[in-house]
Amino acid sequence: MNKAVHPHPQVSDLLEGLAHHEGGTLTVRDILDHFGERAFGALMLVFAAPLVLPMPPGLSAILGAPLVFITAQLAMGRPRLWLPRILADREFRTADYAALVERILPYLRKLEGRLRPRMTFLLGFLAERVVGLVALILAIIVFLPVPFGNMLPALAIAVLGLGLVERDGLATLVGWLVAVASLLLLAFLAKAFAAALAAFFLTLATDPI
């Protein structure tokens, strides 16, 4: 069977190519320029995918801030992505980026083998704005220091970004389902936490000193 021909380089190839960037450091601007017109979906994937895997504490804030800007502009319908200099010039070691890419690539290549342009009515102008709005809400959750609360929202953002890049409406639909599941789970956890906190203070108020 002949391998499907893609009109553009696949995201996995672009990610891998950037891992061989000359010099010891990369900036967010380098990644933005590297992906060009596919920047919105590709960068949603780049910044969200690492957070799906167990990562050191504090990484969600580093990766979550660009996600907030990216998804907000997608929701507003901006034709070209812009990041403030403080984010665009943020540097990190090329070796660290390469290590992250090495962890993500096996999963990404498996997904890409199943993706193709389809159900594009789910990726029209208005539909993309709604995707951006939902992804923005998820990005804010990812940015917040919620223990174990950012992995599922990050997965939803990554899948939505992949759907945008590959123009695959089915992948976008899966991203929607993961987004709904993550919001329901977080609502449940928030309710459980509030109930536990209320019970704790009630115990303090009723126990004799």
N, C-alpha and C positions, 0 to 999 in steps of 0.2 A: 504493500500500500504506500502510495506517495505521501510524503509529509506535507501537511497544509502549508501553503505559502501565505505569510503575513505581509500586509502592505507596509508595515512599520516594524522596526526592531521590537522584539518583545521586551517587557519590563525587566524580566530576569536578565536578559543580555545587557541592557543598559545599566542595571545595578552592578552586574559583574564587571562591566567595563570601567565603571567609576571606581571600583575597588583597586584598580591598577593605576590610579591617578598619581602622577609624578609629584613628589614632595611629601613631606611628613604629615601635612594637615590638609583637611578639607573644610570648606565653609558651606553653610546652607545655600549661599548664592551659587556655588559650584554645582550643587545638585539641581537647583532651579534652572540654571542655564543648560545643564546636561539633558533635561527632559523636555525643554522647550514647550511646544504647544500642548503637550500631554501633561503639563505640570500639575494641574489640579488633582486629577485622579492618581497620578503616579506618586506625588508627594503625600497624599493621604495614606497611600499604601506604605511608603517608605518610613513615615514617622509613626504610624500606628502598628505595623506588623511586629516590630521588636517588643512592643508592650504586651503582645499576646503570649509571649514566652516569659518564664520567670526571669526577672531582671533586678539589678541592684536597686535599693531604695533611692528615691530622688530622681530616677531617670524619667518617670512619668511627667514631672514638671518640666524637664529639659525638652522632651519631645512633644509634650502637650501644648506648650505655648505656640509653636509654629502651626500646630493642627488647628488651634482656635482661629488664627488669622486666615489660614487656607480655607477652612470650611465657611467662615463668615463671608469671604469674598465670593465663594461659589454660590452661597445663598443670595447674595446681592446681584448675581449675574454679571460680575466683572469679566470682560473678555480676556484679560491678561492678569496673571497673578502678581501681586506686589507684596513685599515684606519690608517692614522697617529695618533700617540699617543695623540696629542692635541685634536683630534676629538673623538677618541675611549674612552678616559678617561673623556670626558665631562659629568658632573653630572647634574641630575635634580631630583626633588622630586618625589618619588614614587606616592604620592598623586596626583600630577599634571598629571603624566602619566595615572593613573587610571581614572582621570576625562576625559581626552582625549579619552581613550578607551571606556568609558561609552557613549560618544557622537557618536563614530564611529560604535560601535558594531551593533546597530539595522539595519543600512544601509548595513553593511558588511554581516550580516547573511542572509538578503534578497537576496543579490547578490550571495552568495555562494550556495544557494539553487538552482540556475539556472546554475551553472558552472559545467563543466565536461571535461575530456580530449577529444578534437575533433579538427579537422582541424589543426593537429599538423605540417603540412607542412609549416604553418606560423610561426613555432617556431624552425626551424632548426638552425644550427650553424650560417650561414650567416645572416639569418633573425633576429636572436637575436642580432647580431652585429649592424644591421641597427636600431633595436629597441633601443639599447643602445645609438647610435649616436643621434637619434631624442630626446630621453629622456634627453640626456646631454644638448642639446640646450634648451629644456624646463626647465631643472633644473637651468641653468644660468639665464633664465628669472625670475624664481621663486626667485632666490637669490637676484636679483636686486630690489631696493625699488620702484617698479612701482605700484602706487595706483590702487587697484582693478584689477591689471593686472596679478596676479599670481594664481587666483582661477581656471580658466579654464586650464592653463598649469599643475597645480597641479593635477587636476582631470584626465587629460590625463596620467600623470605619474602613478597615483594610479591604474588606470584601466589597463595600460600596465603591471604594476607589478603584479597585480592580475592574469592577463592572463598567465604570466610566471610561477607563483606559481602553478596554477591549470592546466597548460598545455592546456589551452583553447584558441584555435586560434580565435574563434569568439569574445571572450572578447578582445583579442589583436587587432582584426580588429576594434572593437568599439573604443579602445584606439587610434588607428591611426586616425580615423575620428575626434575624439575630439582634437587630436593634430593638425590636419590640420585646424580645426575651430579656435582653439586658436591662431595659427600663423597668420591666415587671419585677425582675430579680432585685434590682436596687430599691424599688419601692417596698418590696417585702422586707428587705434587710433594714431599711430605714424605719419601717413600722415596728419591726422586732426590737431594734435598738432603742427606739423611743419608749416602748413598753417596758423593756428591761430597766431603762433609766428611771422611769416613773416608779416602778416597783422598788428600786433601790432607795429613792428618796422617801417613799412611803414607809419603808422599813425603818429608815433613820428617824422619821417623825413619830412613829408609834412605839419604838423600843425605848424602854426607860434608860436614862443615863446612869 
